[in-house]
Amino acid sequence: MGTDCPDKTDNHILDEKSAAPVGAIDQVLAMLGDLSDRMNRMEVARKEQSERTKRGHRSQSSVRPWEL
């Protein structure tokens, strides 16, 4: 039953190496949240611009120069 000891030691070392400081994780999560908000705002702005462009093209296409 002496084989359990190396596994426990290896697991303990792995846990120590994989543990990240809580502050660093909080910073990364905050940055990801900010990035998500920015991406959402950019997507909304892009859709609004696309709609404005489509409306502009529709209004221009309905104008017939020979009727002016």
Secondary structure, DSSP 4 states (H G I P E B T S, - for coil): -TTHHHHHHHHHHHHHHH---HHHHHHHHHHHHHHHHHHHHHHHHHHHHHHHHHHHHHHHHT--GGG-
